[in-house]
Amino acid sequence: MNIIEVKNFRKSFGPRVIHSDVSFVVKKGECLGLIGGSGTGKSVLLRSLIGLEKPDSGSIIIQGNEISSLPERELVNVRRRVAYAFQDGALFDSMTVYENLAYPLRAHFNMKESEIAERIQSQLNEFGLPEAGQLYPANLSGGMQKRIGLARAMIMNPEVVLYDEPTAGLDPFNTKRIQELILKLKAKGVSSILVTHDMPTAFAVCDDMVFLGGGKVIASGSINDLKNQADGPIQRFINGEL
């Protein structure tokens, strides 16, 4: 079953064409790696999947619903189901970790404060940060900020998560923790797209890969098939040839 279908996606900013014809699908419970060099429009695609950018043409279908032409008020329901884990965590500096996690719950659900507190503590426990609730982002390490950002993305129990460079700048220990969290969510049936330059993480968590270049999909396939191609897109990307 396809959870996400991107068909003939085209996007430009003024005269600059970012995507001329991009198509791919994400199946239920699958993690798709979206790979490409800087400037290939990976984040533009992620932002389009939650309605922050509109395609010039083509379609974005999520769980059978075309979302690319939806008005802002109807995109709220999409954003409840599709979470965006921003590269820098995108935490509110003036709020504690608790308040950062409470924000989307208060904005989207009619929950009692006791229910919110229970959900937040459960989430902090699951992400290995049970004592972090009263800390501010400035008191967190880079790895902790990444995990709190991911915890906030997941706190509404979305069906899809969009990861934007979740391991960028992390040491090997924290990179491994992020990989384990992504795999744990996959095991629960969460579908996802991973934008990354970190190929070991892509190998660890992705099922399929799509390589972008020149505004199009230049290669795609399963991780296993792509890894077995001696001069395939993975090797060319690692060598800086894509």
Summary of the structure (lengths in Angstrom):
residues: 242
radius of gyration: 18.0
end to end distance: 30.5
largest distance: 56.2
contacts: 759
relative contact order: 0.17
helix: 39%
strand: 26%
